[in-house]
Amino acid sequence: MKWKAAFTLFTVFLVGLFAGTVDTVFTPSLIMDRDIPAVVVFPSTDENRNLPVVYLLHGYGGDAFNWQDHIDLAPLADKYEMIIVCPDGSNASWYLDSPVDPASQYATYVGRELVRWIDDNYPTIPAAEFRGITGLSMGGHGALYLASVYPDNFTATASMSGGVDLTFSTKKYEIAQRIGSFEEYPRRWQSYSVVNRIEQLARFSGHLLVDCGVDDIFIDNNRTLHQRLTTAGIEHQYWEKPGRHSWDYWTATLPGHLEFFQRHFSSQSPPAEPPHLAQVGEFMQAALADSAWPGAVLLAMADDQIVHFEAVGHHTYDRRKPTHLDDIFDLASVTKVAATTAAAMALYNQGRLDIEHRITKYLPEFSGPHWWRDRHKRKVKIKHLLTHTAGLPPYRRFYQMDSSATVLDSLYDTHLEQPPGKATVYSDIGMILMGKIIERISGQNLADFTRQEVFSPLNMTDTGFLPPRQEIHRIVPTEIDPNGQLIHGYVHDENSHRFGGITGHAGLFSTAADLSRLASLMLNRGELDGVRLFDSTTVDLFTRPVNLVPESSRCLGWDSPSGRASGGVYISDDSFGHTGYTGTSFWIDRENQIAVILLTNAVHPNRSWKSPKYYDWRQRIHSGVYQALGFESVNPALELRSRWQTAETTNNEGTN
């Protein structure tokens, strides 16, 4: 079983001849940078069977061992055929991410990190439909709160004797130490209280249980919650039974909660397996075995349907953390299209950006102080920046400069290496300037504008600059820097980091699923799910080669296939995409209605590991998707990389 070798086992108790096991495990929390204990109760069952999970939270002053100390959980796990997980929530975390105490981030730990760890290390059914969460007192509040915050991880929730209104006591139970004083932050106390989160709990209608003893100290708060749920029309079960705020009540009512979850699980359909093209899966495994990257996520679409969605490998070569489908990657230069070009398209579509205008119209600082020396800079147009024909150098080490003012002055003072429109030279500097132009026109920073105008309308909820610390367990690290530090949770590109992580050339983080939303939008010529972001003419304008320089493959922001194409050798001429230095590629084939998204961290542990294996396997996998879909004719304008030319020759000789 996958879990036997994957966690640090502190002790195992065998409970009865046929009962399951009660394991004490130490689980890593990246957000709190320490290992945290949990009790995992695994029923005696067929090892080949995957099981649902119920998370069982303790109360104030308790710990991970409270439940097992008061009731034998193993027979209950056997009876209800589920895994029971009792996490340690600290004695007074209230299962919140504390805004005042970085060492108390238990919402993220229990709601995200622990859920993923359990799925990685035990034979679970890794889907929200087969996870439930309940708890007592502080844990009763915590269960409902975590379910409301992480509905993508839980679809059933319950509470016993829950402290569902934190304002019941503004001086006791260390709540103020977690969220600040009530006098200073009254709205914070209200927003964290479950009794005020009715709208969020509406998602659990029909799969929600509120349970409290009639003599419990929290009975009035639970009655208020019941009344508000009823008024809002949220279907739920409400139990009032004789009993006080005591272990006698909680141990007696727990079987009813587990039966509630069992009924929920039995009503759910087994989760569908992600689509998988067998031949492509073989290529993914071969690339992994060849150390092309530590881990990767591949998503392929055909005719607006996902035909392959796979995660392989681990976050790093130490193989401690498996790669998941919803992992967040540093996109590097894919930022240039997914953020900067998309933002430029939005502004163009709104009539606020003209690609024929000179950039000094938007950034007069770029014109330079010397009339003759800088005369060509005043001729650079928006279209030159987007097609890498502005005459700018490819790169400057802005990250070695001292102050922000110096960095900006140096950016605007960059000299041209040749007049605009004469040659195509791929330039990060041009796209950094493009990001500044977008900010100048919109009056917002690039992160806010892209979130408002692109990512939010497309429901790309995991895409953005400066990813939140709470999601670090999902963020795939990149390189180990020269100081020996793992770059994790912040941008890999040194210049982007120097500019604050929000730049036009790099800095965007995203998932394969989110990028597939953008791909669908582009394939549908600017519309998705009834939302139109761009006119079809805007999409066409930005995604076809501009030909400012003969034989250039560059579109406006986007690239098109050429040479030893990263998008594979079957991709049509009517395609557009981009790659990123960290090991990401994103290609959209309009003619064949195909999109392929390959996200890796091939720069780990060092960027020197990329060549040539990453480049070889990137092309092989993109090509493999087309082959698996039945394509046989190679685009004559494209070339196989030398590794595959040798293999192709060998194969052909063997068939003659």
Number of C-alpha atoms within 10 A of each C-alpha: 10 11 14 10 9 14 19 13 13 10 10 14 12 12 14 10 7 13 20 22 21 23 19 23 19 18 20 18 21 17 20 16 9 11 12 18 20 20 24 26 29 26 24 18 15 7 8 8 9 15 19 23 34 24 22 27 29 27 28 18 13 17 20 24 16 17 22 15 9 12 15 14 26 26 20 22 24 19 15 18 18 27 26 25 25 24 26 25 30 19 17 20 28 32 29 24 20 20 13 13 13 11 14 23 23 26 24 26 27 24 25 20 22 22 20 19 20 19 16 19 15 21 20 19 17 20 17 18 23 27 25 29 29 30 27 30 25 28 30 30 30 35 35 30 26 25 26 23 17 17 18 13 22 25 25 28 30 30 30 28 31 30 28 29 22 22 17 14 13 16 12 10 17 16 21 19 17 22 21 19 15 18 10 9 12 14 11 14 21 16 13 19 20 25 25 17 20 16 11 16 22 18 16 21 17 14 21 27 23 23 25 31 22 18 14 20 17 21 21 15 22 27 19 15 21 21 14 16 21 12 10 12 11 20 15 18 15 18 16 16 14 10 17 18 20 13 15 11 19 23 15 12 17 19 16 12 23 24 14 20 29 19 13 19 21 12 11 10 9 12 12 7 7 13 14 15 16 12 13 23 20 13 18 26 15 13 24 19 12 13 17 27 28 25 28 30 26 24 26 27 21 18 13 17 14 18 17 19 20 21 21 21 24 20 25 21 14 8 12 12 19 18 25 20 18 16 23 27 27 33 29 23 25 28 27 29 26 27 29 29 25 24 26 26 26 22 18 16 18 12 9 13 19 15 15 11 14 18 25 18 14 18 16 12 15 22 21 18 11 8 11 8 11 17 15 18 25 17 18 25 21 25 24 25 27 28 29 29 26 30 25 25 18 13 12 14 10 21 16 11 14 10 13 14 10 11 19 14 13 15 18 16 16 17 17 17 13 15 16 22 20 14 17 21 17 20 21 24 24 27 26 22 21 28 24 20 22 25 19 14 13 16 11 14 15 24 23 17 19 25 20 14 15 22 24 13 16 22 13 19 14 21 27 22 25 17 21 12 13 19 17 20 24 22 24 26 26 27 20 17 14 8 6 8 9 15 17 16 23 23 28 25 19 16 25 23 18 20 17 15 21 23 28 30 28 31 31 29 24 25 24 25 23 18 22 23 18 22 28 24 21 23 23 17 19 21 18 18 11 6 11 15 23 21 17 16 11 16 20 14 14 22 22 20 25 18 13 20 16 10 11 19 20 26 23 23 28 25 23 24 26 19 13 17 21 28 32 28 26 23 29 23 18 15 23 28 25 22 24 20 20 26 28 23 25 26 26 29 25 21 12 15 18 26 31 29 26 21 30 33 31 28 23 27 20 14 17 10 15 21 12 12 16 22 17 20 25 25 21 23 24 28 23 24 29 23 16 13 12 9 13 10 11 17 15 11 14 20 19 20 20 11 13 15 12 12 11 13 10 11 11 10 9 8 6 5
